[in-house]
């Protein structure tokens, strides 16, 4: 089965009332017993009966119950005998190949199958064994059939009433909606009437609007008719094409048709039909005999037990006589050759196989006729739904697809060629524009330089034949003189054209030299421009780098000057003897800078840190170290040092 069918089964099992909450993979891994249980639960749900646990039920009873339910629900098993046996075995064993199609059939037609199961409770005939068949059972069966017919009529009326009630509800809803729309339209009409009541020429406007509306309706009607006619023409064209293709196929078949094969096929079919006719005649005679016997039995009066015993004794006597006759036949055939019996058995076997094949052929033909009938019915339905258009066969559709595929390939190829031509046209148009601009610039430049510019004369692609008059005379001498005069004139024209050609060649050569020089100068200009741009970029980078270094050096110099001034001020205070105050000031500054450094460090740590923060921290630490050294120097006693004042100053800093 396809994945969509299995997905439908799984989705249905995940809904109420099953709620299995399974997946495709989990459902595929179900055991055979669980699949049988799922099938049993689904059948019980469809037939509105209590669920049965198959573990508490015998396998043959489970299979019989499932097959009976499927027969009631009109599930069509495989028609082939071997496939039918495999399907039955798979249903008993819980095979996926047998159960999956049944589940798909059940879940695809739930409402219809539920109604069918409901009707089966009242319309399925009960088989009465022949042992208890009597006049009372016959009368009871007739009463049951009558009740079934009444039930059918009542059920049809109920279904009709249900449909009518639903239709009545729909009509009521439509009427309510129409009443609302009517009220809205009345309000709109009143509103519009109040607006136009004082409008001049109201009657003329209303008559014009009415005429306009009629024309619009007529126009819509004509559009509908035109569309119908167009659809009819299209359908007629399609029908003509289809008939032409059918005619072509028939002609091809007629060309390849062999009369001998056709005659042999007809002979074989006649033999088969003759055998079937004989078989049907035998069956008809047998059925007639059965009908006569049943009619005789039905006309007999009611028999009692003694008569039944007499009939049994007669049957036993006839059976004993048949046994005696068979023994006599066997004794008579003992003297014959045993090969004859083998041949008789083979002939009987062939006859049975022949009858079985004829039965299968007859069933196959009946099925084929039924399929043709259903196909014709479907074609009529589709033709009605499609507006009278015939249904396309698979062969015609395949030929249409192949033709469409070839046309698609050709269309894509032509479209590609058209795109190439369009792009080439755009390129050539742009090239012509560029060449025209260059020609105009060059022309202006040459005219500015005082040079002569010769315009190109457009020569017509099609040379018209000059209109010449007929010669005025037929004298050969005069004609010869006329030809000589024309040759002389031609030589004079050539002599006049020769200097012009030389001048044109000279100008063309100068133009080519100028263009070549211009191209070389342009190349030099582009090369020098690229070199200058690269040098400018490199120099600009160097200037930016040097400016940065200069700014950094200026900053360092300023910082150094400030530090020197601070150190000199501190040194002067130390030499003046105010060491305690200086020490206190330095400690206060150190503590202040330490707090600022901690604050900056905390901010830098909260923001993730960076190279600038690290550099600033190093600067603060260096400054702290300088102040610590200054404090150490300030705590020393200058009087105990053996070094001179200048040396002590140099050593401190």
Rosetta blueprint (number, residue, H / E / L):
1 X L
2 X L
3 X H
4 X H
5 X H
6 X H
7 X H
8 X H
9 X H
10 X H
11 X H
12 X H
13 X H
14 X L
15 X L
16 X L
17 X L
18 X L
19 X L
20 X L
21 X L
22 X L
23 X L
24 X H
25 X H
26 X H
27 X H
28 X H
29 X L
30 X L
31 X L
32 X H
33 X H
34 X H
35 X H
36 X H
37 X H
38 X H
39 X H
40 X H
41 X H
42 X H
43 X H
44 X H
45 X H
46 X H
47 X H
48 X L
49 X L
50 X L
51 X L
52 X L
53 X L
54 X H
55 X H
56 X H
57 X L
58 X L
59 X H
60 X H
61 X H
62 X H
63 X H
64 X H
65 X H
66 X H
67 X H
68 X H
69 X H
70 X H
71 X H
72 X H
73 X L
74 X L
75 X L
76 X L
77 X L
78 X L
79 X L
80 X L
81 X H
82 X H
83 X H
84 X H
85 X H
86 X H
87 X H
88 X H
89 X H
90 X H
91 X H
92 X H
93 X H
94 X L
95 X L
96 X H
97 X H
98 X H
99 X H
100 X H
101 X H
102 X H
103 X H
104 X H
105 X H
106 X H
107 X H
108 X H
109 X L
110 X H
111 X H
112 X H
113 X H
114 X H
115 X H
116 X H
117 X H
118 X H
119 X H
120 X H
121 X H
122 X H
123 X H
124 X L
125 X L
126 X L
127 X L
128 X L
129 X L
130 X H
131 X H
132 X H
133 X L
134 X L
135 X H
136 X H
137 X H
138 X H
139 X H
140 X H
141 X H
142 X H
143 X H
144 X H
145 X H
146 X H
147 X H
148 X H
149 X H
150 X H
151 X H
152 X H
153 X H
154 X H
155 X H
156 X H
157 X H
158 X H
159 X H
160 X H
161 X H
162 X H
163 X H
164 X H
165 X H
166 X H
167 X H
168 X H
169 X H
170 X H
171 X H
172 X H
173 X H
174 X H
175 X H
176 X H
177 X H
178 X H
179 X H
180 X H
181 X H
182 X H
183 X H
184 X H
185 X H
186 X H
187 X H
188 X H
189 X H
190 X H
191 X H
192 X H
193 X H
194 X H
195 X H
196 X H
197 X L
198 X L
199 X L
200 X L
201 X L
202 X H
203 X H
204 X H
205 X H
206 X H
207 X H
208 X H
209 X H
210 X H
211 X H
212 X H
213 X H
214 X H
215 X H
216 X H
217 X H
218 X H
219 X H
220 X H
221 X H
222 X H
223 X H
224 X H
225 X H
226 X H
227 X H
228 X H
229 X H
230 X H
231 X H
232 X H
233 X H
234 X H
235 X H
236 X H
237 X H
238 X H
239 X H
240 X H
241 X H
242 X H
243 X H
244 X H
245 X H
246 X H
247 X H
248 X H
249 X H
250 X H
251 X H
252 X H
253 X H
254 X H
255 X H
256 X H
257 X L
258 X L
259 X H
260 X H
261 X H
262 X H
263 X H
264 X H
265 X H
266 X H
267 X H
268 X H
269 X H
270 X H
271 X H
272 X H
273 X H
274 X H
275 X H
276 X H
277 X H
278 X H
279 X H
280 X H
281 X H
282 X H
283 X H
284 X H
285 X H
286 X H
287 X H
288 X H
289 X H
290 X H
291 X H
292 X H
293 X H
294 X H
295 X H
296 X H
297 X H
298 X H
299 X H
300 X L
301 X L
302 X L
303 X L
304 X L
305 X H
306 X H
307 X H
308 X H
309 X H
310 X H
311 X H
312 X H
313 X H
314 X H
315 X H
316 X H
317 X H
318 X H
319 X H
320 X H
321 X H
322 X H
323 X H
324 X H
325 X H
326 X H
327 X H
328 X H
329 X H
330 X H
331 X H
332 X H
333 X H
334 X H
335 X H
336 X L
337 X L
338 X H
339 X H
340 X H
341 X H
342 X H
343 X H
344 X H
345 X H
346 X H
347 X H
348 X H
349 X H
350 X H
351 X H
352 X H
353 X H
354 X H
355 X H
356 X H
357 X H
358 X H
359 X H
360 X H
361 X H
362 X H
363 X H
364 X H
365 X H
366 X H
367 X H
368 X H
369 X H
370 X H
371 X H
372 X H
373 X H
374 X H
375 X H
376 X H
377 X H
378 X H
379 X H
380 X H
381 X H
382 X H
383 X H
384 X H
385 X H
386 X L
387 X L
388 X L
389 X L
390 X L
391 X L
392 X L
393 X L
394 X H
395 X H
396 X H
397 X H
398 X H
399 X H
400 X H
401 X H
402 X H
403 X H
404 X H
405 X H
406 X H
407 X H
408 X H
409 X H
410 X H
411 X H
412 X H
413 X H
414 X H
415 X H
416 X H
417 X H
418 X H
419 X H
420 X H
421 X H
422 X H
423 X H
424 X H
425 X H
426 X H
427 X H
428 X H
429 X H
430 X H
431 X H
432 X H
433 X H
434 X H
435 X H
436 X H
437 X H
438 X H
439 X H
440 X H
441 X H
442 X H
443 X H
444 X H
445 X H
446 X H
447 X H
448 X H
449 X L
450 X L
451 X L
452 X L
453 X L
454 X L
455 X L
456 X L
457 X L
458 X L
459 X L
460 X L
461 X L
462 X L
463 X L
464 X L
465 X L
466 X L
467 X L
468 X L
469 X L
470 X L
471 X L
472 X L
473 X L
474 X L
475 X L
476 X H
477 X H
478 X H
479 X H
480 X H
481 X H
482 X H
483 X H
484 X H
485 X H
486 X H
487 X H
488 X H
489 X H
490 X H
491 X H
492 X H
493 X H
494 X H
495 X H
496 X H
497 X H
498 X H
499 X H
500 X H
501 X H
502 X H
503 X H
504 X H
505 X H
506 X H
507 X H
508 X H
509 X H
510 X H
511 X H
512 X H
513 X H
514 X H
515 X H
516 X H
517 X H
518 X H
519 X H
520 X H
521 X H
522 X H
523 X H
524 X H
525 X H
526 X H
527 X H
528 X H
529 X H
530 X H
531 X H
532 X H
533 X H
534 X H
535 X H
536 X H
537 X H
538 X H
539 X H
540 X H
541 X H
542 X H
543 X H
544 X H
545 X H
546 X H
547 X H
548 X H
549 X H
550 X H
551 X H
552 X H
553 X H
554 X H
555 X H
556 X H
557 X H
558 X H
559 X H
560 X H
561 X H
562 X H
563 X H
564 X H
565 X H
566 X H
567 X H
568 X H
569 X H
570 X H
571 X H
572 X H
573 X H
574 X H
575 X H
576 X H
577 X L
578 X L
579 X H
580 X H
581 X H
582 X H
583 X H
584 X H
585 X H
586 X H
587 X H
588 X H
589 X H
590 X H
591 X H
592 X H
593 X H
594 X H
595 X H
596 X H
597 X H
598 X H
599 X H
600 X H
601 X H
602 X H
603 X H
604 X H
605 X H
606 X H
607 X L
608 X L
609 X L
610 X L
611 X H
612 X H
613 X H
614 X H
615 X H
616 X H
617 X H
618 X H
619 X H
620 X H
621 X H
622 X H
623 X H
624 X H
625 X H
626 X H
627 X H
628 X H
629 X H
630 X H
631 X H
632 X H
633 X H
634 X H
635 X H
636 X L
637 X L
638 X H
639 X H
640 X H
641 X L
642 X L
643 X L
644 X L
645 X H
646 X H
647 X H
648 X H
649 X H
650 X H
651 X H
652 X H
653 X L
